[in-house]
Amino acid sequence: MPSPSPSPKPCVAFSTCANADDARKIARALVGEGLAACVNQVPGATSTYRWQGKVVEEGEVLLVIKTRMDLVQAIAARFAKLHPYDTPELVTLPIEAGSEKYLGWLLANTEE
């Protein structure tokens, strides 16, 4: 008898976009395709980073993506097509604890 597959693990992923239009397009695609249950678009972030040998400071929109660990590679593949940056940020942290009701909702609203 095969063992049951492990239950999906919720996580939160972060990315940034240069503007609200790009952020909205990516958020709607991820939620619409079932890759994320929710994507918060947080305007007004300022990112300071090193790029091509220089320190750069830019205004950005932060994306907070509520998803599952097993969907992160699919999100990365969508970023390759949707995200305008040459090197888009996609960092993921596991959700170790949270409201059982919310986490149930998150898992129910991402693709199986």
N, CA, C and O atoms as CSV, one atom per row, in Angstrom:
chain,resi,resn,atom,element,x,y,z
A,1,MET,N,N,0.852,-1.179,0.000
A,1,MET,CA,C,0.000,0.000,0.000
A,1,MET,C,C,0.893,1.236,0.000
A,1,MET,O,O,1.746,1.379,0.876
A,2,PRO,N,N,0.708,2.141,-0.981
A,2,PRO,CA,C,1.561,3.341,-1.023
A,2,PRO,C,C,1.276,4.244,0.167
A,2,PRO,O,O,0.144,4.352,0.638
A,3,SER,N,N,2.333,4.886,0.635
A,3,SER,CA,C,2.153,5.824,1.747
A,3,SER,C,C,1.511,7.095,1.240
A,3,SER,O,O,1.754,7.506,0.106
A,4,PRO,N,N,0.693,7.722,2.069
A,4,PRO,CA,C,0.046,8.964,1.630
A,4,PRO,C,C,1.096,10.041,1.396
A,4,PRO,O,O,2.105,10.110,2.098
A,5,SER,N,N,0.841,10.877,0.401
A,5,SER,CA,C,1.787,11.960,0.134
A,5,SER,C,C,1.737,12.958,1.287
A,5,SER,O,O,0.685,13.183,1.884
A,6,PRO,N,N,2.893,13.552,1.591
A,6,PRO,CA,C,2.913,14.517,2.700
A,6,PRO,C,C,2.016,15.709,2.394
A,6,PRO,O,O,1.851,16.105,1.241
A,7,SER,N,N,1.446,16.265,3.442
A,7,SER,CA,C,0.573,17.418,3.228
A,7,SER,C,C,1.407,18.611,2.783
A,7,SER,O,O,2.558,18.756,3.197
A,8,PRO,N,N,0.838,19.457,1.951
A,8,PRO,CA,C,1.578,20.622,1.457
A,8,PRO,C,C,1.963,21.552,2.603
A,8,PRO,O,O,1.222,21.692,3.575
A,9,LYS,N,N,3.105,22.173,2.483
A,9,LYS,CA,C,3.620,23.085,3.500
A,9,LYS,C,C,3.390,24.533,3.054
A,9,LYS,O,O,3.855,24.930,1.985
A,10,PRO,N,N,2.681,25.319,3.859
A,10,PRO,CA,C,2.470,26.724,3.495
A,10,PRO,C,C,3.767,27.510,3.640
A,10,PRO,O,O,4.621,27.186,4.465
A,11,CYS,N,N,3.893,28.542,2.826
A,11,CYS,CA,C,5.054,29.416,2.908
A,11,CYS,C,C,4.664,30.810,2.441
A,11,CYS,O,O,3.587,31.026,1.886
A,12,VAL,N,N,5.560,31.736,2.678
A,12,VAL,CA,C,5.403,33.092,2.180
A,12,VAL,C,C,6.640,33.393,1.342
A,12,VAL,O,O,7.768,33.119,1.752
A,13,ALA,N,N,6.410,33.953,0.176
A,13,ALA,CA,C,7.506,34.316,-0.721
A,13,ALA,C,C,7.483,35.827,-0.920
A,13,ALA,O,O,6.431,36.462,-0.853
A,14,PHE,N,N,8.642,36.379,-1.161
A,14,PHE,CA,C,8.767,37.821,-1.346
A,14,PHE,C,C,9.404,38.126,-2.690
A,14,PHE,O,O,10.281,37.402,-3.161
A,15,SER,N,N,8.949,39.203,-3.292
A,15,SER,CA,C,9.545,39.718,-4.509
A,15,SER,C,C,9.297,41.218,-4.546
A,15,SER,O,O,8.597,41.764,-3.693
A,16,THR,N,N,9.865,41.864,-5.522
A,16,THR,CA,C,9.628,43.294,-5.720
A,16,THR,C,C,9.420,43.561,-7.202
A,16,THR,O,O,9.870,42.801,-8.059
A,17,CYS,N,N,8.730,44.655,-7.483
A,17,CYS,CA,C,8.506,45.130,-8.848
A,17,CYS,C,C,8.793,46.623,-8.882
A,17,CYS,O,O,8.737,47.306,-7.860
A,18,ALA,N,N,9.096,47.108,-10.059
A,18,ALA,CA,C,9.420,48.527,-10.215
A,18,ALA,C,C,8.191,49.422,-10.093
A,18,ALA,O,O,8.310,50.590,-9.724
A,19,ASN,N,N,7.002,48.880,-10.405
A,19,ASN,CA,C,5.814,49.740,-10.398
A,19,ASN,C,C,4.553,48.934,-10.107
A,19,ASN,O,O,4.563,47.704,-10.123
A,20,ALA,N,N,3.483,49.649,-9.844
A,20,ALA,CA,C,2.212,49.031,-9.457
A,20,ALA,C,C,1.606,48.206,-10.583
A,20,ALA,O,O,0.975,47.182,-10.319
A,21,ASP,N,N,1.780,48.623,-11.825
A,21,ASP,CA,C,1.207,47.867,-12.942
A,21,ASP,C,C,1.829,46.480,-13.054
A,21,ASP,O,O,1.117,45.490,-13.221
A,22,ASP,N,N,3.162,46.403,-12.962
A,22,ASP,CA,C,3.838,45.103,-13.018
A,22,ASP,C,C,3.438,44.250,-11.821
A,22,ASP,O,O,3.189,43.053,-11.968
A,23,ALA,N,N,3.374,44.851,-10.645
A,23,ALA,CA,C,3.000,44.118,-9.436
A,23,ALA,C,C,1.593,43.547,-9.569
A,23,ALA,O,O,1.360,42.386,-9.232
A,24,ARG,N,N,0.670,44.342,-10.050
A,24,ARG,CA,C,-0.725,43.905,-10.213
A,24,ARG,C,C,-0.811,42.766,-11.221
A,24,ARG,O,O,-1.523,41.790,-10.987
A,25,LYS,N,N,-0.097,42.876,-12.340
A,25,LYS,CA,C,-0.124,41.836,-13.370
A,25,LYS,C,C,0.381,40.507,-12.806
A,25,LYS,O,O,-0.233,39.465,-13.037
A,26,ILE,N,N,1.479,40.535,-12.079
A,26,ILE,CA,C,2.049,39.319,-11.510
A,26,ILE,C,C,1.121,38.755,-10.440
A,26,ILE,O,O,0.876,37.549,-10.411
A,27,ALA,N,N,0.599,39.611,-9.560
A,27,ALA,CA,C,-0.291,39.159,-8.491
A,27,ALA,C,C,-1.534,38.482,-9.068
A,27,ALA,O,O,-1.926,37.407,-8.614
A,28,ARG,N,N,-2.143,39.101,-10.053
A,28,ARG,CA,C,-3.365,38.541,-10.639
A,28,ARG,C,C,-3.081,37.216,-11.331
A,28,ARG,O,O,-3.904,36.302,-11.271
A,29,ALA,N,N,-1.934,37.096,-11.985
A,29,ALA,CA,C,-1.583,35.841,-12.658
A,29,ALA,C,C,-1.379,34.726,-11.629
A,29,ALA,O,O,-1.909,33.628,-11.797
A,30,LEU,N,N,-0.623,34.994,-10.579
A,30,LEU,CA,C,-0.338,33.958,-9.587
A,30,LEU,C,C,-1.598,33.483,-8.882
A,30,LEU,O,O,-1.782,32.282,-8.683
A,31,VAL,N,N,-2.470,34.417,-8.502
A,31,VAL,CA,C,-3.713,34.037,-7.832
A,31,VAL,C,C,-4.666,33.385,-8.837
A,31,VAL,O,O,-5.291,32.370,-8.530
A,32,GLY,N,N,-4.776,33.956,-10.014
A,32,GLY,CA,C,-5.679,33.414,-11.031
A,32,GLY,C,C,-5.321,32.004,-11.462
A,32,GLY,O,O,-6.202,31.219,-11.811
A,33,GLU,N,N,-4.030,31.673,-11.442
A,33,GLU,CA,C,-3.568,30.346,-11.859
A,33,GLU,C,C,-3.478,29.367,-10.691
A,33,GLU,O,O,-3.054,28.226,-10.873
A,34,GLY,N,N,-3.871,29.798,-9.503
A,34,GLY,CA,C,-3.842,28.919,-8.341
A,34,GLY,C,C,-2.456,28.698,-7.757
A,34,GLY,O,O,-2.268,27.793,-6.944
A,35,LEU,N,N,-1.483,29.512,-8.157
A,35,LEU,CA,C,-0.129,29.379,-7.625
A,35,LEU,C,C,0.035,30.089,-6.292
A,35,LEU,O,O,0.980,29.815,-5.552
A,36,ALA,N,N,-0.874,30.992,-5.984
A,36,ALA,CA,C,-0.865,31.708,-4.705
A,36,ALA,C,C,-2.308,31.898,-4.259
A,36,ALA,O,O,-3.209,32.080,-5.078
A,37,ALA,N,N,-2.510,31.853,-2.955
A,37,ALA,CA,C,-3.844,32.125,-2.417
A,37,ALA,C,C,-4.081,33.621,-2.319
A,37,ALA,O,O,-5.209,34.093,-2.459
A,38,CYS,N,N,-3.007,34.364,-2.076
A,38,CYS,CA,C,-3.096,35.814,-1.895
A,38,CYS,C,C,-1.738,36.423,-2.212
A,38,CYS,O,O,-0.701,35.834,-1.907
A,39,VAL,N,N,-1.744,37.589,-2.818
A,39,VAL,CA,C,-0.508,38.356,-3.023
A,39,VAL,C,C,-0.782,39.785,-2.569
A,39,VAL,O,O,-1.606,40.484,-3.158
A,40,ASN,N,N,-0.086,40.213,-1.520
A,40,ASN,CA,C,-0.178,41.604,-1.089
A,40,ASN,C,C,0.774,42.432,-1.940
A,40,ASN,O,O,1.913,42.033,-2.182
A,41,GLN,N,N,0.301,43.583,-2.391
A,41,GLN,CA,C,1.111,44.516,-3.150
A,41,GLN,C,C,1.317,45.738,-2.266
A,41,GLN,O,O,0.389,46.512,-2.033
A,42,VAL,N,N,2.539,45.906,-1.779
A,42,VAL,CA,C,2.838,46.947,-0.805
A,42,VAL,C,C,3.667,48.041,-1.485
A,42,VAL,O,O,4.870,47.870,-1.682
A,43,PRO,N,N,3.035,49.160,-1.843
A,43,PRO,CA,C,3.785,50.235,-2.504
A,43,PRO,C,C,4.659,50.990,-1.504
A,43,PRO,O,O,4.477,50.887,-0.291
A,44,GLY,N,N,5.592,51.733,-2.032
A,44,GLY,CA,C,6.391,52.626,-1.200
A,44,GLY,C,C,7.636,52.007,-0.603
A,44,GLY,O,O,8.269,52.622,0.255
A,45,ALA,N,N,8.010,50.803,-1.030
A,45,ALA,CA,C,9.252,50.202,-0.542
A,45,ALA,C,C,10.434,50.903,-1.210
A,45,ALA,O,O,10.356,51.287,-2.377
A,46,THR,N,N,11.503,51.063,-0.480
A,46,THR,CA,C,12.744,51.571,-1.055
A,46,THR,C,C,13.789,50.482,-0.902
A,46,THR,O,O,14.057,50.019,0.206
A,47,SER,N,N,14.374,50.076,-2.014
A,47,SER,CA,C,15.387,49.026,-1.998
A,47,SER,C,C,16.747,49.636,-2.288
A,47,SER,O,O,16.906,50.397,-3.242
A,48,THR,N,N,17.719,49.301,-1.465
A,48,THR,CA,C,19.111,49.698,-1.666
A,48,THR,C,C,19.884,48.419,-1.910
A,48,THR,O,O,19.873,47.511,-1.080
A,49,TYR,N,N,20.555,48.348,-3.053
A,49,TYR,CA,C,21.223,47.107,-3.429
A,49,TYR,C,C,22.410,47.404,-4.349
A,49,TYR,O,O,22.539,48.494,-4.905
A,50,ARG,N,N,23.259,46.402,-4.486
A,50,ARG,CA,C,24.397,46.518,-5.380
A,50,ARG,C,C,24.002,45.928,-6.728
A,50,ARG,O,O,23.507,44.804,-6.797
A,51,TRP,N,N,24.221,46.691,-7.803
A,51,TRP,CA,C,23.900,46.228,-9.151
A,51,TRP,C,C,24.968,46.722,-10.107
A,51,TRP,O,O,25.224,47.922,-10.206
A,52,GLN,N,N,25.585,45.793,-10.805
A,52,GLN,CA,C,26.622,46.094,-11.790
A,52,GLN,C,C,27.709,46.992,-11.201
A,52,GLN,O,O,28.149,47.956,-11.827
A,53,GLY,N,N,28.132,46.648,-9.972
A,53,GLY,CA,C,29.245,47.337,-9.331
A,53,GLY,C,C,28.910,48.654,-8.651
A,53,GLY,O,O,29.804,49.328,-8.140
A,54,LYS,N,N,27.640,49.031,-8.637
A,54,LYS,CA,C,27.243,50.298,-8.017
A,54,LYS,C,C,26.167,50.051,-6.966
A,54,LYS,O,O,25.397,49.094,-7.054
A,55,VAL,N,N,26.131,50.932,-5.973
A,55,VAL,CA,C,25.047,50.901,-4.999
A,55,VAL,C,C,23.905,51.734,-5.558
A,55,VAL,O,O,24.080,52.903,-5.901
A,56,VAL,N,N,22.735,51.117,-5.644
A,56,VAL,CA,C,21.562,51.736,-6.269
A,56,VAL,C,C,20.447,51.809,-5.224
A,56,VAL,O,O,20.322,50.930,-4.371
A,57,GLU,N,N,19.651,52.854,-5.302
A,57,GLU,CA,C,18.470,52.977,-4.438
A,57,GLU,C,C,17.284,53.282,-5.335
A,57,GLU,O,O,17.289,54.255,-6.088
A,58,GLU,N,N,16.266,52.432,-5.243
A,58,GLU,CA,C,15.092,52.555,-6.112
A,58,GLU,C,C,13.804,52.369,-5.319
A,58,GLU,O,O,13.771,51.616,-4.345
A,59,GLY,N,N,12.754,53.053,-5.734
A,59,GLY,CA,C,11.426,52.790,-5.203
A,59,GLY,C,C,10.867,51.540,-5.858
A,59,GLY,O,O,11.033,51.343,-7.062
A,60,GLU,N,N,10.203,50.690,-5.077
A,60,GLU,CA,C,9.642,49.455,-5.605
A,60,GLU,C,C,8.319,49.148,-4.913
A,60,GLU,O,O,7.955,49.780,-3.921
A,61,VAL,N,N,7.613,48.171,-5.455
A,61,VAL,CA,C,6.410,47.620,-4.842
A,61,VAL,C,C,6.790,46.228,-4.337
A,61,VAL,O,O,7.264,45.392,-5.106
A,62,LEU,N,N,6.582,45.985,-3.048
A,62,LEU,CA,C,6.882,44.696,-2.449
A,62,LEU,C,C,5.713,43.739,-2.672
A,62,LEU,O,O,4.559,44.099,-2.437
A,63,LEU,N,N,6.009,42.534,-3.119
A,63,LEU,CA,C,5.005,41.486,-3.248
A,63,LEU,C,C,5.198,40.496,-2.110
A,63,LEU,O,O,6.299,39.988,-1.903
A,64,VAL,N,N,4.128,40.224,-1.374
A,64,VAL,CA,C,4.122,39.217,-0.316
A,64,VAL,C,C,3.178,38.124,-0.809
A,64,VAL,O,O,1.965,38.320,-0.877
A,65,ILE,N,N,3.743,36.984,-1.148
A,65,ILE,CA,C,3.027,35.916,-1.838
A,65,ILE,C,C,2.752,34.774,-0.854
A,65,ILE,O,O,3.689,34.171,-0.331
A,66,LYS,N,N,1.484,34.476,-0.602
A,66,LYS,CA,C,1.105,33.373,0.278
A,66,LYS,C,C,0.842,32.159,-0.592
A,66,LYS,O,O,-0.069,32.164,-1.420
A,67,THR,N,N,1.650,31.107,-0.400
A,67,THR,CA,C,1.598,29.956,-1.286
A,67,THR,C,C,2.016,28.703,-0.544
A,67,THR,O,O,1.974,28.648,0.685
A,68,ARG,N,N,2.424,27.691,-1.311
A,68,ARG,CA,C,2.907,26.433,-0.755
A,68,ARG,C,C,4.316,26.175,-1.270
A,68,ARG,O,O,4.663,26.579,-2.380
A,69,MET,N,N,5.123,25.503,-0.462
A,69,MET,CA,C,6.510,25.224,-0.854
A,69,MET,C,C,6.579,24.456,-2.171
A,69,MET,O,O,7.482,24.690,-2.974
A,70,ASP,N,N,5.642,23.549,-2.400
A,70,ASP,CA,C,5.705,22.747,-3.619
A,70,ASP,C,C,5.322,23.534,-4.876
A,70,ASP,O,O,5.419,23.004,-5.983
A,71,LEU,N,N,4.896,24.773,-4.723
A,71,LEU,CA,C,4.543,25.602,-5.881
A,71,LEU,C,C,5.608,26.652,-6.200
A,71,LEU,O,O,5.472,27.382,-7.182
A,72,VAL,N,N,6.652,26.739,-5.399
A,72,VAL,CA,C,7.660,27.799,-5.581
A,72,VAL,C,C,8.356,27.678,-6.936
A,72,VAL,O,O,8.604,28.695,-7.584
A,73,GLN,N,N,8.673,26.473,-7.374
A,73,GLN,CA,C,9.323,26.317,-8.684
A,73,GLN,C,C,8.401,26.761,-9.820
A,73,GLN,O,O,8.861,27.343,-10.802
A,74,ALA,N,N,7.109,26.491,-9.689
A,74,ALA,CA,C,6.148,26.945,-10.710
A,74,ALA,C,C,6.051,28.467,-10.709
A,74,ALA,O,O,5.922,29.083,-11.768
A,75,ILE,N,N,6.113,29.075,-9.527
A,75,ILE,CA,C,6.108,30.537,-9.449
A,75,ILE,C,C,7.363,31.095,-10.110
A,75,ILE,O,O,7.291,32.079,-10.847
A,76,ALA,N,N,8.506,30.477,-9.852
A,76,ALA,CA,C,9.756,30.922,-10.484
A,76,ALA,C,C,9.655,30.827,-12.009
A,76,ALA,O,O,10.147,31.705,-12.719
A,77,ALA,N,N,9.028,29.781,-12.507
A,77,ALA,CA,C,8.847,29.636,-13.954
A,77,ALA,C,C,7.943,30.737,-14.503
A,77,ALA,O,O,8.202,31.256,-15.588
A,78,ARG,N,N,6.898,31.098,-13.781
A,78,ARG,CA,C,6.013,32.187,-14.220
A,78,ARG,C,C,6.748,33.523,-14.177
A,78,ARG,O,O,6.567,34.368,-15.053
A,79,PHE,N,N,7.590,33.710,-13.137
A,79,PHE,CA,C,8.388,34.935,-13.072
A,79,PHE,C,C,9.270,35.072,-14.308
A,79,PHE,O,O,9.454,36.180,-14.813
A,80,ALA,N,N,9.811,33.971,-14.796
A,80,ALA,CA,C,10.678,34.016,-15.984
A,80,ALA,C,C,9.928,34.596,-17.181
A,80,ALA,O,O,10.534,35.209,-18.059
A,81,LYS,N,N,8.613,34.403,-17.214
A,81,LYS,CA,C,7.811,34.928,-18.325
A,81,LYS,C,C,7.176,36.280,-18.021
A,81,LYS,O,O,7.018,37.103,-18.923
A,82,LEU,N,N,6.808,36.520,-16.758
A,82,LEU,CA,C,6.029,37.709,-16.412
A,82,LEU,C,C,6.849,38.866,-15.854
A,82,LEU,O,O,6.518,40.030,-16.082
A,83,HIS,N,N,7.911,38.554,-15.129
A,83,HIS,CA,C,8.618,39.602,-14.389
A,83,HIS,C,C,9.583,40.346,-15.302
A,83,HIS,O,O,10.377,39.716,-16.001
A,84,PRO,N,N,9.528,41.676,-15.308
A,84,PRO,CA,C,10.387,42.429,-16.222
A,84,PRO,C,C,11.856,42.524,-15.790
A,84,PRO,O,O,12.700,42.887,-16.609
A,85,TYR,N,N,12.182,42.212,-14.547
A,85,TYR,CA,C,13.577,42.316,-14.095
A,85,TYR,C,C,14.429,41.207,-14.708
A,85,TYR,O,O,13.942,40.103,-14.951
A,86,ASP,N,N,15.705,41.509,-14.955
A,86,ASP,CA,C,16.658,40.493,-15.403
A,86,ASP,C,C,16.882,39.445,-14.322
A,86,ASP,O,O,17.033,38.258,-14.615
A,87,THR,N,N,16.903,39.891,-13.080
A,87,THR,CA,C,17.152,39.008,-11.936
A,87,THR,C,C,16.084,39.269,-10.879
A,87,THR,O,O,16.358,39.935,-9.880
A,88,PRO,N,N,14.869,38.753,-11.083
A,88,PRO,CA,C,13.821,39.032,-10.099
A,88,PRO,C,C,14.081,38.319,-8.778
A,88,PRO,O,O,14.527,37.172,-8.742
A,89,GLU,N,N,13.795,39.020,-7.713
A,89,GLU,CA,C,13.872,38.432,-6.373
A,89,GLU,C,C,12.739,37.423,-6.207
A,89,GLU,O,O,11.599,37.691,-6.587
A,90,LEU,N,N,13.055,36.280,-5.644
A,90,LEU,CA,C,12.042,35.338,-5.187
A,90,LEU,C,C,12.676,34.578,-4.036
A,90,LEU,O,O,13.422,33.620,-4.241
A,91,VAL,N,N,12.371,35.016,-2.823
A,91,VAL,CA,C,12.865,34.358,-1.620
A,91,VAL,C,C,11.660,33.823,-0.863
A,91,VAL,O,O,10.601,34.451,-0.831
A,92,THR,N,N,11.831,32.666,-0.259
A,92,THR,CA,C,10.713,31.969,0.354
A,92,THR,C,C,11.054,31.565,1.782
A,92,THR,O,O,12.156,31.098,2.067
A,93,LEU,N,N,10.091,31.755,2.665
A,93,LEU,CA,C,10.226,31.349,4.063
A,93,LEU,C,C,9.067,30.431,4.419
A,93,LEU,O,O,7.923,30.718,4.068
A,94,PRO,N,N,9.346,29.328,5.112
A,94,PRO,CA,C,8.249,28.448,5.519
A,94,PRO,C,C,7.403,29.115,6.601
A,94,PRO,O,O,7.912,29.885,7.416
A,95,ILE,N,N,6.136,28.818,6.597
A,95,ILE,CA,C,5.251,29.260,7.671
A,95,ILE,C,C,5.234,28.127,8.684
A,95,ILE,O,O,4.683,27.058,8.420
A,96,GLU,N,N,5.829,28.359,9.829
A,96,GLU,CA,C,5.954,27.320,10.855
A,96,GLU,C,C,4.708,27.214,11.727
A,96,GLU,O,O,4.410,26.143,12.255
A,97,ALA,N,N,3.986,28.305,11.880
A,97,ALA,CA,C,2.787,28.314,12.713
A,97,ALA,C,C,1.889,29.450,12.249
A,97,ALA,O,O,2.342,30.404,11.616
A,98,GLY,N,N,0.612,29.328,12.575
A,98,GLY,CA,C,-0.333,30.367,12.214
A,98,GLY,C,C,-1.740,29.902,12.530
A,98,GLY,O,O,-1.956,28.787,13.004
A,99,SER,N,N,-2.676,30.767,12.262
A,99,SER,CA,C,-4.078,30.441,12.473
A,99,SER,C,C,-4.440,29.221,11.628
A,99,SER,O,O,-4.244,29.216,10.413
A,100,GLU,N,N,-4.965,28.197,12.277
A,100,GLU,CA,C,-5.345,26.975,11.566
A,100,GLU,C,C,-6.368,27.279,10.474
A,100,GLU,O,O,-6.307,26.721,9.378
A,101,LYS,N,N,-7.296,28.159,10.781
A,101,LYS,CA,C,-8.334,28.514,9.798
A,101,LYS,C,C,-7.713,29.215,8.587
A,101,LYS,O,O,-8.052,28.901,7.446
A,102,TYR,N,N,-6.800,30.170,8.836
A,102,TYR,CA,C,-6.157,30.892,7.727
A,102,TYR,C,C,-5.299,29.945,6.896
A,102,TYR,O,O,-5.375,29.956,5.668
A,103,LEU,N,N,-4.488,29.130,7.557
A,103,LEU,CA,C,-3.615,28.227,6.814
A,103,LEU,C,C,-4.428,27.208,6.023
A,103,LEU,O,O,-4.029,26.818,4.926
A,104,GLY,N,N,-5.556,26.777,6.565
A,104,GLY,CA,C,-6.449,25.899,5.812
A,104,GLY,C,C,-6.973,26.583,4.557
A,104,GLY,O,O,-7.041,25.981,3.485
A,105,TRP,N,N,-7.343,27.859,4.710
A,105,TRP,CA,C,-7.805,28.647,3.561
A,105,TRP,C,C,-6.701,28.766,2.515
A,105,TRP,O,O,-6.944,28.585,1.322
A,106,LEU,N,N,-5.473,29.076,2.975
A,106,LEU,CA,C,-4.337,29.224,2.054
A,106,LEU,C,C,-4.142,27.949,1.254
A,106,LEU,O,O,-4.014,28.002,0.031
A,107,LEU,N,N,-4.117,26.816,1.914
A,107,LEU,CA,C,-3.893,25.544,1.228
A,107,LEU,C,C,-5.057,25.203,0.297
A,107,LEU,O,O,-4.845,24.653,-0.784
A,108,ALA,N,N,-6.277,25.524,0.709
A,108,ALA,CA,C,-7.452,25.220,-0.120
A,108,ALA,C,C,-7.511,26.092,-1.367
A,108,ALA,O,O,-8.172,25.734,-2.342
A,109,ASN,N,N,-6.835,27.218,-1.345
A,109,ASN,CA,C,-6.909,28.160,-2.466
A,109,ASN,C,C,-5.646,28.213,-3.299
A,109,ASN,O,O,-5.377,29.198,-3.987
A,110,THR,N,N,-4.873,27.135,-3.226
A,110,THR,CA,C,-3.740,26.950,-4.136
A,110,THR,C,C,-3.954,25.612,-4.822
A,110,THR,O,O,-4.616,24.728,-4.277
A,111,GLU,N,N,-3.395,25.463,-6.018
A,111,GLU,CA,C,-3.686,24.280,-6.823
A,111,GLU,C,C,-3.204,22.998,-6.166
A,111,GLU,O,O,-2.224,22.998,-5.421
A,112,GLU,N,N,-3.878,21.942,-6.441
A,112,GLU,CA,C,-3.490,20.608,-5.950
A,112,GLU,C,C,-2.633,19.941,-6.992
A,112,GLU,O,O,-2.191,18.809,-6.795
